[in-house]
């Protein structure tokens, strides 16, 4: 309890509460008696003390240590943690005349299930074989065949917003995740902060006696807090998860991941050429569950298992890609027809559902050249291999639960994707996703074919053509990022719980949303949503339980969710009682915000209207014939938007990337380092984009020449490095693995002290311009070269800023092997940054973004 008072004060206060004396009067009385040290602290926690006068519920049990008085005591689970009980033993002058007492342990209600919450990444409704896709997903089939398939489950259309909704039971704007953290803008619905008044399912179950763990992707920590400096309140360990093993941010290289164990960066791939994170994550989860079972077999667990598959980069082990060789030669249009037929056969879409039209913006397969067909088919083979590989490893985790004898009383929720299939690979796909992130949207086919044989390996960071993504969202329109249509928000989901769900293989069609998962878990566990957690009053859970659908008698019951809004990048929709109104996206997501969008967001968008009771796939637009219904839903959207922090609407993309936000580097132009430093995130490193800069290193070179890294940011898929190679100074700028620009001194450095500098003059104004660099040793020019272009927006996502060592991937594999540690001594490293050089239009865009971020 976060209050400071004597035990007698609590007893007096409780007595006054029981006698219906007002809370204020009771506190004033205690204050007059000088029994309270901090009145304000007592006021803040007074709600917690109502436990003393509340009629107990059967929310949870407190079990005493064997031999202590009182085996079990029922307590109220609405206030977490419960107040500590008074000492129940006896204390006399000697131990042999006294009676010990142990504090009781909180455990869930008897019979509360284990919970295995699984979600894959960037998989739309038509991806998994379980929901009609052409990619086998036997692990998901297992859950569906033992339990239930759900055909109307919805995400938010984007990664971290969906995940925030999933683990809090509240709408994504309600918990600050109206957008990914990297684009947060400082409004309550968009600050990427899950506050302490929105306790996660991890925190709730942990304080009700569960062992909680999180494996895989964490995209719910503010991007400016991902460093050794913390704070760690919004890391998994601060959100109620006892153990975390995974990566921070939206994606990571599966061969060389940026990986954390709790809050410590780790490198389990070192020295393991066959390493892949998808397998490693399953191994770690299985090991952790076994340790829990050996240590406390009766303690239930929550395992939140969220691998990176099938988000880019698509990087399965080769044997998984090989399984699909030739399987996609029929092309995306024929595949779409096949998926649609499979879905009807399985009953996961209604018999009268219609396949939505193919978009004019995307080419039909028959119009492609032979090389295009070959490349695009390979892209799909690797994506399919990645998806199947991910499901296989999930299957190992599920099997481990059965091997421990716990499958019968384990609630398994398996969701295929946190949004629709990703369109971020552009219309042609890419061997390196960073090219698309930097506005290169049309890589030549010939350039990509150079990477055909290596596609998906450690030397590529690939994504597929958006035409495949659209087809994998069958039968719907649109893709990831588009919240207005089900191509962006409809997910396949299967739930099993053998002890409770008896309608094995059943199908459920009720309309639900990710926010309904938390209340479903809580009802299954017999645990109430808390009113207060750690002394903080909680915002209400906004989801509704789906547990009613577990009973066969309720197979066709009306949905308990009657209204749900959707919004992302100002594309929006409102569902109500079987109808949905949606905006038409003014630009496709695969253009990544590079085109002009309507400035009048409220009135400048076209709207569509669908009757979902008759039109499952949003095929027949009724906006022209039912303007009254459309107007009703448009007005209801504004009501919901006001209620859940959706406003202000914002359709910008790139502007939000450059929006100022809290940062350890904000306003700094000089950075000093010394010695060895590894693992500094991109957000905390010197930002060299779109500006002039100078890097100066003071080094002691040993007798052998002193090879090794001085400083690097990024790696194989984009970045730079200043290093010594065979005693010679080298600076390499890796432009997105498309070109490498190199500066190298002609002479090896003599042993002793030297000053190595790289001075770069930017050819601005404008994003991504080139410039001239000069490499110097002891103030003498040793190499000059010109960069034709630089990365305009993003140098890396999952690589770090390292000083004195390179430990992940190298900026040039031909130069050195990892880890590349500096053999000499780095006495001082200094970055001096010039001002950002942008055009007047670009400056205005940033100023607008800055004003938007601070106008609250």
Secondary structure as UniProt FT lines:
FT   HELIX           7..18
FT   TURN            19..20
FT   HELIX           23..32
FT   TURN            33..34
FT   HELIX           39..44
FT   HELIX           46..49
FT   HELIX           50..53
FT   STRAND          60..63
FT   TURN            66..67
FT   STRAND          72..75
FT   TURN            77..78
FT   STRAND          79..80
FT   HELIX           95..97
FT   STRAND          105..108
FT   TURN            110..111
FT   STRAND          114..119
FT   TURN            125..127
FT   HELIX           129..131
FT   HELIX           138..146
FT   STRAND          148..154
FT   HELIX           159..168
FT   HELIX           173..175
FT   HELIX           181..183
FT   HELIX           188..190
FT   TURN            196..197
FT   HELIX           201..206
FT   TURN            207..209
FT   STRAND          211..218
FT   HELIX           223..225
FT   TURN            228..229
FT   TURN            233..234
FT   HELIX           236..239
FT   STRAND          243..248
FT   STRAND          259..261
FT   TURN            262..263
FT   STRAND          264..266
FT   TURN            268..271
FT   TURN            273..274
FT   HELIX           277..295
FT   TURN            297..298
FT   STRAND          301..306
FT   TURN            309..310
FT   HELIX           318..322
FT   TURN            323..330
FT   HELIX           332..346
FT   TURN            351..352
FT   TURN            360..361
FT   HELIX           365..367
FT   HELIX           370..403
FT   TURN            404..405
FT   TURN            408..409
FT   STRAND          410..416
FT   TURN            424..428
FT   HELIX           433..437
FT   TURN            438..439
FT   HELIX           445..449
FT   TURN            450..456
FT   TURN            458..459
FT   HELIX           466..471
FT   TURN            472..475
FT   TURN            480..481
FT   TURN            483..484
FT   HELIX           486..489
FT   STRAND          490..496
FT   TURN            498..500
FT   TURN            504..505
FT   STRAND          506..508
FT   STRAND          512..513
FT   TURN            514..515
FT   HELIX           516..525
FT   STRAND          532..533
FT   TURN            534..535
FT   STRAND          536..537
FT   HELIX           547..550
FT   HELIX           552..554
FT   TURN            555..556
FT   STRAND          563..568
FT   TURN            569..570
FT   STRAND          571..576
FT   TURN            577..578
FT   STRAND          579..583
FT   HELIX           589..591
FT   TURN            592..593
FT   TURN            601..603
FT   STRAND          607..611
FT   TURN            612..614
FT   TURN            616..617
FT   TURN            623..625
FT   HELIX           627..643
FT   TURN            644..645
FT   HELIX           654..657
FT   TURN            664..667
FT   STRAND          670..673
FT   STRAND          677..680
FT   HELIX           682..684
FT   TURN            689..690
FT   STRAND          693..701
FT   TURN            703..704
FT   STRAND          708..715
FT   TURN            716..717
FT   STRAND          718..725
FT   TURN            726..727
FT   STRAND          728..735
FT   TURN            736..738
FT   STRAND          739..744
FT   STRAND          752..762
FT   TURN            767..768
FT   STRAND          771..777
FT   TURN            778..779
FT   STRAND          780..787
FT   STRAND          801..803
FT   TURN            813..815
FT   STRAND          825..833
FT   HELIX           840..854
//
